Amino acid sequence: MSERNKIESVLKRIVSELRISGDLPNNYSIYLLPLLFFRWLSQINTMDNREEKELPEAFRLRKEADWDCLEIIAASQSIPARQIGVQITGILSLAEESNDRLKGLLMNPDANQWMSASNQLLKSLIENLSHLHFDKPLLENPERFADVYESLFVNLEPHWNRRSMRFFTPHSLQKLIVKLTEPKVGMRVCDPVCGSGELLVEVVRHIRNQGNRSDKITLWGKEEIYELRTAASLSLLMYQATDAHITPGNIIEEYLPREKMEFDIVLTNPPFGVRSWKRDSLRSVNDFEYGDPPNNSADYVFIQRVLSMLSEDGKAAMIVPHGVLFRESSEGEIRMRIVQKDLVEAVIGLPKNLFRNTGIATAIIIFNKRKTINRKGKTIFIDASQDYSSGKSGGFLAKKDIDRITSVSQDFREETGYSKVVSLPEISENDYLLTVSRYVTVAKERQLDIKSRINETKELEEKRRRLEIDMDDCLSALGVID
C-alpha cells in the first residue's frame, strides 16, 4: 500500500467513526487537515540523525508544543467536558507564536474550531492520527508530502464541506495555464480567487522544474473560506515558497486599496455562475474601466478585477464559462471595449466534463497588456474541445494535448481546423463575439475520423451479432437451448 493510501485509509476510518458516533461537526476538514500537518511536522522535528540546523526554520517546533503533547492530553481520563479543546488551543497557540510561518494555520483566528469540539471528537482524532508514521521520503522531501496533502484534499472531498470542490482546478488545467503564462524567477504572480492554492503551487513546481528555488518568485492569493485558505498556505509552506501570501477575503465583495498592487502574471479559475455581488463596494475604487457588469452575473467583475491587477506589461490566463464569449447587452459592450483595447491574445475552447462539479464547456482567455509586434491587433482562437481523455477520476487533458495547445498559442500558429489567427476588424465584423467556433472551422480530417469511428462501431456490432449466432448454435447442439 502506498503512503498516500495509508494516510487516506486512516482518514476514512476517522470519518467512519465520527459518523457512527454522531459527533460530527459541519465541516471536519477544519480538524483533520491541520492535525494531519501538525503530525507530519512533529515527526520531521524528531527524525533520527538530523541536526536542528538542517531543518528549515519554517518547519521548526518547540518541544513543549509538538504531537507528544497532544497524545498526553488525549490519554488523560479526567478532563472535564470541552476542556481538551482548551488544552489543544494552548499547545497550538504556542506552536504558532514560536513560528511566524504557522500563524493562523493550526487554528482559525476568527472562530477557533478546537474550542467548539467535544472531548470525544478530539480524542478520537488524536488517537487515530497517532497511528500514522510517515516514511522517510515524505519526511525528507516536504514537497512530496505537499503533493499527498493536495491529493487527499481533493480525493476525500465527499468527507469535506462540498463547497471546497467548487474552486478546485483539475490538474491538467493547472499545468496548461501555468505553461501558457510562463512564470519566471523574479515575477509577481497572483491568483485573486485562489481556493486551495493549486494554481500557485503549480507555479512553484514550474519554477523548481527550471532548477530555481521556491523563494525566487512572489506569490499572492486571496480566499474567503478558511479551510481552503489554510490548505493553500500549508501547501506553499511545504514547498518552501517563503515569499507567498494568502490573505482572507472575497474580491467580489471587497477590494482593499492597501492591497492594490500590480502583477506580472494573474492566473485564476473564478467560480462559475455567481449571480449576485455588491456593486457599490467595487465601484467606489473605480474598478470598472470597461463598463458596469449586470447585477445578475459577476463574470465581468472578475475579468475587470484581473485586468486592473496587471502591470503595464502583465499577462493573465483565466478560465471562463462560454457565456462570457458571446453574451450581449452590457456584457457584450464590456467585451467590445476590452477587444478594442487589444487585450485579448488568445481564446482556447476546452472540452466539456473536465470539472468534477460541472459538465459545462469552458474556455481559457489569455489577456496581454503588451503584445509583441507580430500579435498586435490579432487574437488566436484554438479549438481544443475535442482534446478529451478519460481516466478513473474523470476527464482530463493528456500531456500531448497540453503541449499542442501551448505550442500553438506561444507560436501564434495556425492549424487547419484547430487554430486561426483573427484580426480585430474581423472580430468587429462578428459583433465582437469571441466564440471559438465562429472562427475555427471543423477540419475535414475530424469529420472523416468521426465517420470512420461510426463504421468501426458498425463492424464491431456485426461481429458481435455473428458471435451470438455461433454461440446459439453451439448451445443448441449441446441441448442447452431449443
VEXNUBA-125468 format. One record per residue (C-alpha): residue in three letters; residue number from 1; x, y, z. Coordinates in nm, 4 decimals, padded with zeros to 6 digits. Layout:
BEGIN
- type:seq:xx:yy:zz
- ALA:NUM:X:Y:Z
...
end
This chain:
BEGIN
- type:seq:xx:yy:zz
- MET:1:00.0000:00.0000:00.0000
- SER:2:00.1349:00.3417:-00.0948
- GLU:3:00.1966:00.6063:00.1699
- ARG:4:-00.0865:00.8177:00.0294
- ASN:5:-00.3236:00.5203:00.0528
- LYS:6:-00.2187:00.4562:00.4131
- ILE:7:-00.2954:00.8142:00.5102
- GLU:8:-00.6232:00.8080:00.3206
- SER:9:-00.7197:00.4836:00.4947
- VAL:10:-00.6614:00.6380:00.8378
- LEU:11:-00.8625:00.9485:00.7497
- LYS:12:-01.1504:00.7389:00.6175
- ARG:13:-01.1511:00.5366:00.9380
- ILE:14:-01.1709:00.8570:01.1405
- VAL:15:-01.4601:00.9800:00.9285
- SER:16:-01.6410:00.6479:00.9641
- GLU:17:-01.6050:00.6512:01.3427
- LEU:18:-01.7287:01.0071:01.3618
- ARG:19:-02.0347:00.9206:01.1577
- ILE:20:-02.1185:00.6233:01.3788
- SER:21:-02.0736:00.8272:01.6966
- GLY:22:-02.2892:01.1090:01.5628
- ASP:23:-02.0331:01.3569:01.6947
- LEU:24:-01.9946:01.5198:01.3561
- PRO:25:-01.9290:01.8915:01.3035
- ASN:26:-02.0491:02.0651:00.9894
- ASN:27:-01.7081:02.0558:00.8272
- TYR:28:-01.4432:01.8383:00.9848
- SER:29:-01.1681:01.9146:00.7361
- ILE:30:-01.1003:02.2105:00.9668
- TYR:31:-00.9937:01.9500:01.2253
- LEU:32:-00.8348:01.6796:01.0118
- LEU:33:-00.6161:01.8882:00.7807
- PRO:34:-00.4359:02.1000:01.0455
- LEU:35:-00.3831:01.7936:01.2685
- LEU:36:-00.2518:01.5855:00.9783
- PHE:37:00.0003:01.8609:00.9003
- PHE:38:00.0939:01.9001:01.2687
- ARG:39:00.1503:01.5251:01.2973
- TRP:40:00.3830:01.5325:00.9945
- LEU:41:00.5619:01.8430:01.1250
- SER:42:00.6230:01.6827:01.4623
- GLN:43:00.7747:01.3731:01.3027
- ILE:44:01.0111:01.5902:01.0967
- ASN:45:01.1313:01.7530:01.4188
- THR:46:01.2037:01.4136:01.5791
- MET:47:01.3703:01.2449:01.2817
- ASP:48:01.6774:01.0391:01.3645
- ASN:49:02.0199:01.1633:01.2543
- ARG:50:01.9021:01.5143:01.1677
- GLU:51:02.0773:01.8202:01.3009
- GLU:52:01.8448:02.1050:01.4039
- LYS:53:02.0336:02.3434:01.1740
- GLU:54:01.9368:02.1234:00.8764
- LEU:55:01.5666:02.1762:00.9412
- PRO:56:01.4160:02.4746:00.7554
- GLU:57:01.3143:02.7431:01.0018
- ALA:58:00.9530:02.7295:00.8821
- PHE:59:00.9276:02.3653:00.9989
- ARG:60:01.0709:02.4003:01.3491
- LEU:61:00.8592:02.3226:01.6560
- ARG:62:00.9315:02.3725:02.0240
- LYS:63:00.9469:02.0513:02.2259
- GLU:64:00.6709:02.1757:02.4569
- ALA:65:00.4402:02.2233:02.1571
- ASP:66:00.4524:01.9069:01.9471
- TRP:67:00.2462:01.5930:01.8825
- ASP:68:00.3615:01.4194:02.2008
- CYS:69:00.1877:01.6925:02.3994
- LEU:70:-00.1390:01.6228:02.2179
- GLU:71:-00.1079:01.2490:02.2874
- ILE:72:-00.0668:01.3159:02.6596
- ILE:73:-00.3864:01.5225:02.6587
- ALA:74:-00.5814:01.2574:02.4655
- ALA:75:-00.4676:00.9861:02.7076
- SER:76:-00.5971:01.1712:03.0128
- GLN:77:-00.9069:01.0144:03.1728
- SER:78:-01.0183:01.3050:03.3901
- ILE:79:-01.0550:01.6121:03.1717
- PRO:80:-01.3879:01.7993:03.2104
- ALA:81:-01.6178:01.8337:02.9081
- ARG:82:-01.4885:02.0629:02.6320
- GLN:83:-01.1577:02.1119:02.8136
- ILE:84:-00.9469:01.9068:02.5719
- GLY:85:-01.0140:02.1803:02.3181
- VAL:86:-00.8849:02.4388:02.5638
- GLN:87:-00.5625:02.2474:02.6177
- ILE:88:-00.5121:02.1817:02.2443
- THR:89:-00.5618:02.5531:02.1822
- GLY:90:-00.2834:02.6268:02.4291
- ILE:91:-00.0388:02.3907:02.2558
- LEU:92:-00.1200:02.5057:01.9029
- SER:93:-00.1096:02.8710:02.0121
- LEU:94:00.2403:02.8135:02.1474
- ALA:95:00.3427:02.6483:01.8179
- GLU:96:00.2089:02.9442:01.6192
- GLU:97:00.3670:03.2015:01.8490
- SER:98:00.7084:03.0380:01.8186
- ASN:99:00.6925:03.0132:01.4375
- ASP:100:00.5578:03.3074:01.2370
- ARG:101:00.5007:03.0877:00.9310
- LEU:102:00.2389:02.8872:01.1222
- LYS:103:00.0245:03.1797:01.2389
- GLY:104:-00.3417:03.1216:01.1608
- LEU:105:-00.2764:02.7802:01.0035
- LEU:106:-00.3321:02.5491:01.3005
- MET:107:-00.6488:02.7156:01.4264
- ASN:108:-00.8989:02.9557:01.2818
- PRO:109:-00.8327:03.3012:01.4331
- ASP:110:-01.1949:03.4065:01.3686
- ALA:111:-01.3688:03.1001:01.5114
- ASN:112:-01.1362:02.8626:01.6963
- GLN:113:-01.2551:02.5160:01.5925
- TRP:114:-01.0877:02.3378:01.8860
- MET:115:-01.2938:02.5215:02.1459
- SER:116:-01.6223:02.4073:01.9911
- ALA:117:-01.5381:02.0347:01.9573
- SER:118:-01.6229:01.7686:02.2140
- ASN:119:-01.3631:01.5740:02.4115
- GLN:120:-01.4727:01.2558:02.2343
- LEU:121:-01.4159:01.4015:01.8878
- LEU:122:-01.0713:01.5389:01.9697
- LYS:123:-00.9543:01.2236:02.1497
- SER:124:-01.0620:01.0130:01.8504
- LEU:125:-00.8779:01.2407:01.6052
- ILE:126:-00.5527:01.2384:01.8006
- GLU:127:-00.5585:00.8650:01.8765
- ASN:128:-00.6229:00.7701:01.5138
- LEU:129:-00.3669:01.0101:01.3689
- SER:130:-00.1090:00.8825:01.6189
- HIS:131:-00.1080:00.5557:01.4202
- LEU:132:00.0406:00.7401:01.1226
- HIS:133:00.4158:00.7031:01.0835
- PHE:134:00.5334:00.8740:00.7682
- ASP:135:00.8049:00.7094:00.5636
- LYS:136:01.1473:00.8676:00.5156
- PRO:137:01.0866:01.0121:00.1650
- LEU:138:00.7827:01.2052:00.2902
- LEU:139:00.9807:01.3400:00.5840
- GLU:140:01.2969:01.4322:00.3962
- ASN:141:01.1155:01.5841:00.0965
- PRO:142:00.8409:01.8190:00.2154
- GLU:143:00.7192:01.8786:-00.1398
- ARG:144:00.6291:01.5081:-00.1640
- PHE:145:00.4078:01.5427:00.1405
- ALA:146:00.2601:01.8584:-00.0156
- ASP:147:00.1555:01.6516:-00.3177
- VAL:148:-00.0003:01.3866:-00.0927
- TYR:149:-00.1747:01.6573:00.1114
- GLU:150:-00.3264:01.8171:-00.2001
- SER:151:-00.4338:01.4786:-00.3357
- LEU:152:-00.6072:01.3903:-00.0091
- PHE:153:-00.7861:01.7236:-00.0022
- VAL:154:-00.9348:01.6502:-00.3444
- ASN:155:-00.9936:01.2745:-00.3291
- LEU:156:-01.1527:01.2817:00.0144
- GLU:157:-01.3832:01.5635:-00.0961
- PRO:158:-01.7059:01.3776:-00.0032
- HIS:159:-01.5837:01.3927:00.3571
- TRP:160:-01.5206:01.7677:00.3475
- ASN:161:-01.7544:02.0590:00.3098
- ARG:162:-01.8770:02.0198:-00.0506
- ARG:163:-01.8213:02.3840:-00.1391
- SER:164:-01.4461:02.3179:-00.1181
- MET:165:-01.4565:02.1500:-00.4605
- ARG:166:-01.6301:02.4453:-00.6183
- PHE:167:-01.2964:02.6163:-00.6686
- PHE:168:-01.0671:02.3233:-00.7425
- THR:169:-00.8904:02.3418:-01.0789
- PRO:170:-00.8227:02.0000:-01.2400
- HIS:171:-00.4548:01.9038:-01.2550
- SER:172:-00.4346:01.9078:-01.6345
- LEU:173:-00.5748:02.2625:-01.6457
- GLN:174:-00.3318:02.3704:-01.3742
- LYS:175:-00.0415:02.2567:-01.5894
- LEU:176:-00.1859:02.4131:-01.9049
- ILE:177:-00.2496:02.7562:-01.7524
- VAL:178:00.0963:02.7756:-01.5969
- LYS:179:00.2633:02.6701:-01.9225
- LEU:180:00.0619:02.9294:-02.1142
- THR:181:00.1680:03.2134:-01.8824
- GLU:182:00.5349:03.1056:-01.8423
- PRO:183:00.6139:03.2398:-01.4912
- LYS:184:00.9799:03.3166:-01.4305
- VAL:185:01.2096:03.3942:-01.1390
- GLY:186:01.1606:03.7444:-01.0028
- MET:187:00.7997:03.7779:-01.1179
- ARG:188:00.4973:03.8673:-00.9080
- VAL:189:00.2199:03.6119:-00.9624
- CYS:190:-00.1342:03.6333:-00.8311
- ASP:191:-00.4485:03.4221:-00.8077
- PRO:192:-00.7176:03.6516:-00.6600
- VAL:193:-00.9610:03.3596:-00.6152
- CYS:194:-00.7038:03.1004:-00.5127
- GLY:195:-00.9182:02.8323:-00.3438
- SER:196:-00.6829:02.5665:-00.2052
- GLY:197:-00.3907:02.7257:-00.3912
- GLU:198:-00.3431:02.4608:-00.6594
- LEU:199:-00.2545:02.7111:-00.9356
- LEU:200:00.0029:02.8869:-00.7169
- VAL:201:00.1508:02.5515:-00.6149
- GLU:202:00.1785:02.4585:-00.9830
- VAL:203:00.3694:02.7845:-01.0407
- VAL:204:00.6151:02.6756:-00.7703
- ARG:205:00.6541:02.3331:-00.9317
- HIS:206:00.7206:02.5052:-01.2643
- ILE:207:00.9888:02.7281:-01.1100
- ARG:208:01.1541:02.4324:-00.9354
- ASN:209:01.1482:02.2246:-01.2548
- GLN:210:01.3537:02.5029:-01.4137
- GLY:211:01.6182:02.4459:-01.1459
- ASN:212:01.5266:02.7511:-00.9350
- ARG:213:01.4399:02.7862:-00.5674
- SER:214:01.0837:02.8303:-00.4460
- ASP:215:01.1598:03.1614:-00.2774
- LYS:216:01.2671:03.3280:-00.6034
- ILE:217:00.9122:03.4233:-00.7027
- THR:218:00.6489:03.6315:-00.5238
- LEU:219:00.3078:03.4689:-00.4892
- TRP:220:-00.0140:03.6301:-00.3743
- GLY:221:-00.3590:03.4831:-00.3267
- LYS:222:-00.6938:03.5776:-00.1810
- GLU:223:-00.9537:03.3323:-00.0442
- GLU:224:-01.2524:03.3736:00.1868
- ILE:225:-01.3047:03.0121:00.3023
- TYR:226:-01.0820:02.9229:00.5968
- GLU:227:-01.0120:02.5576:00.5155
- LEU:228:-00.9229:02.6406:00.1557
- ARG:229:-00.7015:02.9301:00.2606
- THR:230:-00.5271:02.7048:00.5132
- ALA:231:-00.4743:02.4286:00.2559
- ALA:232:-00.3200:02.6844:00.0174
- SER:233:-00.0873:02.8278:00.2821
- LEU:234:00.0235:02.4874:00.4094
- SER:235:00.0920:02.3512:00.0608
- LEU:236:00.3044:02.6541:-00.0288
- LEU:237:00.4828:02.6303:00.3060
- MET:238:00.5716:02.2658:00.2366
- TYR:239:00.7165:02.3735:-00.0976
- GLN:240:00.9191:02.6328:00.0970
- ALA:241:00.7701:02.9191:-00.1039
- THR:242:00.8610:03.1727:00.1621
- ASP:243:00.7529:03.4761:-00.0418
- ALA:244:00.3900:03.3588:-00.0598
- HIS:245:00.0979:03.5499:00.0891
- ILE:246:-00.2557:03.4103:00.1168
- THR:247:-00.4976:03.6663:00.2576
- PRO:248:-00.8635:03.6338:00.3595
- GLY:249:-01.1367:03.7996:00.1586
- ASN:250:-01.3610:03.7902:-00.1468
- ILE:251:-01.2738:04.0135:-00.4421
- ILE:252:-01.6388:04.0237:-00.5446
- GLU:253:-01.7433:04.1825:-00.2177
- GLU:254:-01.4359:04.3758:-00.1172
- TYR:255:-01.1240:04.5274:-00.2581
- LEU:256:-00.8940:04.6975:-00.0122
- PRO:257:-00.6861:04.9821:-00.1618
- ARG:258:-00.3938:04.8896:00.0626
- GLU:259:-00.3766:04.5597:-00.1271
- LYS:260:-00.3693:04.7351:-00.4640
- MET:261:-00.0590:04.6051:-00.6356
- GLU:262:00.0426:04.5203:-00.9890
- PHE:263:00.1369:04.1724:-01.1024
- ASP:264:00.3369:04.0320:-01.3909
- ILE:265:00.1018:03.7342:-01.4129
- VAL:266:-00.2511:03.6748:-01.2910
- LEU:267:-00.3856:03.3239:-01.3358
- THR:268:-00.7188:03.2204:-01.1952
- ASN:269:-01.0239:02.9958:-01.2099
- PRO:270:-01.3026:03.2031:-01.0544
- PRO:271:-01.6276:03.0307:-00.9578
- PHE:272:-01.8842:02.9945:-01.2340
- GLY:273:-02.2380:03.1233:-01.2115
- VAL:274:-02.2013:03.3850:-00.9353
- ARG:275:-02.5361:03.5630:-00.9669
- SER:276:-02.5106:03.8411:-00.7139
- TRP:277:-02.2447:04.0807:-00.5972
- LYS:278:-02.2179:04.4100:-00.4104
- ARG:279:-02.1826:04.6699:-00.6825
- ASP:280:-02.1040:04.9704:-00.4624
- SER:281:-01.8039:04.8087:-00.2910
- LEU:282:-01.6175:04.7783:-00.6212
- ARG:283:-01.7452:05.0868:-00.7987
- SER:284:-01.6020:05.3019:-00.5188
- VAL:285:-01.2472:05.2088:-00.6215
- ASN:286:-01.3000:05.2673:-00.9926
- ASP:287:-01.2708:04.9031:-01.0920
- PHE:288:-01.4953:04.9136:-01.3967
- GLU:289:-01.2846:05.0755:-01.6636
- TYR:290:-01.4671:04.8893:-01.9410
- GLY:291:-01.8270:04.9199:-01.8181
- ASP:292:-02.0645:04.8189:-01.5387
- PRO:293:-02.1389:04.4442:-01.5265
- PRO:294:-02.5020:04.3367:-01.4855
- ASN:295:-02.6343:04.2710:-01.1360
- ASN:296:-02.7123:03.9053:-01.2151
- SER:297:-02.3663:03.7969:-01.3344
- ALA:298:-02.0226:03.8504:-01.1800
- ASP:299:-01.8151:03.7106:-01.4704
- TYR:300:-01.7115:04.0534:-01.5956
- VAL:301:-01.6498:04.1708:-01.2405
- PHE:302:-01.3828:03.9009:-01.2153
- ILE:303:-01.2431:03.9843:-01.5592
- GLN:304:-01.2148:04.3565:-01.4908
- ARG:305:-01.0629:04.2925:-01.1486
- VAL:306:-00.7997:04.0718:-01.3123
- LEU:307:-00.7191:04.3346:-01.5759
- SER:308:-00.6899:04.6052:-01.3101
- MET:309:-00.4279:04.3982:-01.1247
- LEU:310:-00.1895:04.3610:-01.4193
- SER:311:00.1294:04.5612:-01.4550
- GLU:312:00.1910:04.7619:-01.7737
- ASP:313:00.3286:04.4533:-01.9457
- GLY:314:00.1310:04.1976:-01.7423
- LYS:315:-00.0332:03.8825:-01.8693
- ALA:316:-00.3350:03.6891:-01.7406
- ALA:317:-00.4899:03.3488:-01.8014
- MET:318:-00.8452:03.2967:-01.6836
- ILE:319:-01.0886:03.0041:-01.7075
- VAL:320:-01.4368:03.1261:-01.8004
- PRO:321:-01.7752:02.9760:-01.8902
- HIS:322:-01.8652:03.0044:-02.2592
- GLY:323:-02.1294:03.2689:-02.1909
- VAL:324:-01.8513:03.5216:-02.1367
- LEU:325:-01.7592:03.4832:-02.5048
- PHE:326:-02.0998:03.5623:-02.6539
- ARG:327:-02.3471:03.7186:-02.4072
- GLU:328:-02.4888:04.0513:-02.5246
- SER:329:-02.6235:04.3696:-02.3592
- SER:330:-02.3892:04.5250:-02.1005
- GLU:331:-02.1523:04.2250:-02.1065
- GLY:332:-02.1279:04.2494:-02.4851
- GLU:333:-02.0355:04.6172:-02.4543
- ILE:334:-01.7673:04.5403:-02.1941
- ARG:335:-01.6262:04.2634:-02.4157
- MET:336:-01.6216:04.5021:-02.7135
- ARG:337:-01.4180:04.7624:-02.5225
- ILE:338:-01.1712:04.5026:-02.3967
- VAL:339:-01.1221:04.3677:-02.7514
- GLN:340:-01.0871:04.7208:-02.8906
- LYS:341:-00.8098:04.7830:-02.6371
- ASP:342:-00.6310:04.4867:-02.7990
- LEU:343:-00.6018:04.2995:-02.4695
- VAL:344:-00.7232:03.9561:-02.5834
- GLU:345:-00.4296:03.7497:-02.7075
- ALA:346:-00.5860:03.4028:-02.7162
- VAL:347:-00.9164:03.2237:-02.6655
- ILE:348:-00.8910:02.8482:-02.6119
- GLY:349:-01.2047:02.6343:-02.6205
- LEU:350:-01.1834:02.3417:-02.3769
- PRO:351:-01.3666:02.0056:-02.3670
- LYS:352:-01.6732:01.9538:-02.1517
- ASN:353:-01.6625:01.7465:-01.8323
- LEU:354:-01.3154:01.8483:-01.7159
- PHE:355:-01.4531:01.9657:-01.3796
- ARG:356:-01.5911:01.7336:-01.1135
- ASN:357:-01.8705:01.9668:-01.0109
- THR:358:-01.9964:02.0745:-01.3551
- GLY:359:-02.0100:01.9378:-01.7083
- ILE:360:-02.0313:02.2754:-01.8819
- ALA:361:-01.7912:02.3723:-02.1575
- THR:362:-01.5303:02.6274:-02.0583
- ALA:363:-01.2581:02.8335:-02.2212
- ILE:364:-00.9308:02.9992:-02.1298
- ILE:365:-00.8832:03.3642:-02.2195
- ILE:366:-00.5273:03.4969:-02.2344
- PHE:367:-00.5066:03.8717:-02.1751
- ASN:368:-00.1835:04.0548:-02.2580
- LYS:369:-00.1244:04.4240:-02.1895
- ARG:370:00.1884:04.4324:-02.4032
- LYS:371:00.1581:04.2123:-02.7093
- THR:372:00.4607:04.1611:-02.9320
- ILE:373:00.4611:04.3457:-03.2674
- ASN:374:00.3515:04.0425:-03.4679
- ARG:375:00.0496:03.9925:-03.2393
- LYS:376:-00.0797:04.3462:-03.2166
- GLY:377:-00.4322:04.3786:-03.3480
- LYS:378:-00.4736:03.9997:-03.3565
- THR:379:-00.6168:03.7176:-03.1476
- ILE:380:-00.5562:03.3466:-03.1879
- PHE:381:-00.8515:03.1112:-03.1446
- ILE:382:-00.7800:02.7478:-03.0559
- ASP:383:-01.0393:02.4719:-03.0660
- ALA:384:-00.9262:02.2131:-02.8103
- SER:385:-01.2834:02.0995:-02.7428
- GLN:386:-01.2102:01.7507:-02.8775
- ASP:387:-00.8900:01.7052:-02.6737
- TYR:388:-01.0615:01.4970:-02.4086
- SER:389:-00.9182:01.1965:-02.2287
- SER:390:-01.0956:00.9896:-01.9668
- GLY:391:-00.9486:00.8325:-01.6548
- LYS:392:-01.0510:00.6875:-01.3190
- SER:393:-01.1092:01.0287:-01.1655
- GLY:394:-01.2808:01.1833:-01.4689
- GLY:395:-01.1890:01.3785:-01.7784
- PHE:396:-00.8538:01.5454:-01.8363
- LEU:397:-00.6217:01.6888:-02.0989
- ALA:398:-00.3418:01.4497:-02.1914
- LYS:399:00.0182:01.5752:-02.1960
- LYS:400:00.0271:01.5714:-02.5762
- ASP:401:-00.2812:01.7953:-02.5845
- ILE:402:-00.1357:02.0346:-02.3280
- ASP:403:00.1867:02.0519:-02.5298
- ARG:404:-00.0016:02.1126:-02.8543
- ILE:405:-00.2210:02.3888:-02.7102
- THR:406:00.0820:02.5572:-02.5524
- SER:407:00.2918:02.5304:-02.8676
- VAL:408:00.0190:02.6661:-03.0974
- SER:409:-00.0562:02.9532:-02.8584
- GLN:410:00.3053:03.0527:-02.7991
- ASP:411:00.3961:03.0277:-03.1696
- PHE:412:00.0729:03.2023:-03.2735
- ARG:413:00.0456:02.9222:-03.5261
- GLU:414:-00.2495:02.8412:-03.7488
- GLU:415:-00.3514:02.4781:-03.7975
- THR:416:-00.6428:02.3929:-04.0227
- GLY:417:-00.9486:02.3039:-03.8180
- TYR:418:-00.7655:02.3674:-03.4906
- SER:419:-00.6450:02.7261:-03.4680
- LYS:420:-00.6836:03.0552:-03.6503
- VAL:421:-00.5307:03.3998:-03.6082
- VAL:422:-00.8032:03.6625:-03.6434
- SER:423:-00.7633:04.0385:-03.6882
- LEU:424:-00.9540:04.2947:-03.4810
- PRO:425:-01.1526:04.4149:-03.7873
- GLU:426:-01.2782:04.0589:-03.8434
- ILE:427:-01.3780:04.0256:-03.4770
- SER:428:-01.5542:04.3608:-03.5109
- GLU:429:-01.7439:04.2336:-03.8151
- ASN:430:-01.8620:03.9443:-03.5962
- ASP:431:-02.0046:04.1837:-03.3346
- TYR:432:-01.7066:04.1208:-03.1052
- LEU:433:-01.8074:03.7625:-03.0400
- LEU:434:-01.5198:03.5508:-02.9062
- THR:435:-01.6822:03.2115:-02.9583
- VAL:436:-01.4120:02.9808:-03.0964
- SER:437:-01.6460:02.8035:-03.3405
- ARG:438:-01.7182:03.1378:-03.5068
- TYR:439:-01.3599:03.1500:-03.6373
- VAL:440:-01.2281:02.7925:-03.6397
- THR:441:-01.3994:02.5568:-03.8863
- VAL:442:-01.4060:02.1872:-03.8011
- ALA:443:-01.1424:02.0153:-04.0115
- LYS:444:-01.2418:01.7568:-04.2717
- GLU:445:-00.9979:01.5210:-04.1060
- ARG:446:-01.2040:01.5343:-03.7884
- GLN:447:-01.5254:01.4771:-03.9814
- LEU:448:-01.3707:01.1789:-04.1586
- ASP:449:-01.2445:01.0490:-03.8271
- ILE:450:-01.5970:01.0571:-03.6857
- LYS:451:-01.7295:00.8702:-03.9912
- SER:452:-01.4580:00.6085:-03.9597
- ARG:453:-01.5438:00.5568:-03.5923
- ILE:454:-01.9092:00.5080:-03.6833
- ASN:455:-01.8070:00.2489:-03.9441
- GLU:456:-01.5832:00.0739:-03.6916
- THR:457:-01.8734:00.0588:-03.4475
- LYS:458:-02.0991:-00.0934:-03.7127
- GLU:459:-01.8359:-00.3566:-03.7949
- LEU:460:-01.7988:-00.4456:-03.4258
- GLU:461:-02.1746:-00.4737:-03.3885
- GLU:462:-02.1853:-00.7123:-03.6889
- LYS:463:-01.9046:-00.9244:-03.5378
- ARG:464:-02.0927:-00.9396:-03.2082
- ARG:465:-02.4114:-01.0476:-03.3915
- ARG:466:-02.2282:-01.3278:-03.5744
- LEU:467:-02.0667:-01.4485:-03.2493
- GLU:468:-02.4057:-01.4610:-03.0812
- ILE:469:-02.5414:-01.6727:-03.3679
- ASP:470:-02.2434:-01.9113:-03.3407
- MET:471:-02.2878:-01.9333:-02.9637
- ASP:472:-02.6593:-02.0113:-03.0007
- ASP:473:-02.5736:-02.2883:-03.2492
- CYS:474:-02.3259:-02.4409:-03.0038
- LEU:475:-02.5717:-02.4230:-02.7102
- SER:476:-02.8455:-02.5733:-02.9281
- ALA:477:-02.6175:-02.8635:-03.0279
- LEU:478:-02.5487:-02.9268:-02.6570
- GLY:479:-02.9233:-02.9245:-02.5812
- VAL:480:-02.8934:-02.6226:-02.3536
- ILE:481:-03.1432:-02.4239:-02.5639
- ASP:482:-03.4023:-02.5266:-02.8226
end
